[in-house]
């Protein structure tokens, strides 16, 4: 089971993505891998990854799962 999710998001939405994940009782930690490309990794646990994926599927902006 995985505990990390890598996504690409518009760079201007990285901060908003971080705030959204933090608002969900810190289900995961968002780290930027490449700011210019909008590449981020969300580190959670095996237990929180399904919930994180559900949240990511309902964001108010588009993302691309890697």
Secondary structure, DSSP 8 states (H G I E B T S, - for coil): ---EEEEEE-GGGHHHHHHHHHHTTTSSEEEEEETTTTEEEEE--TTTHHHHHHHHTT-SS-EEE-
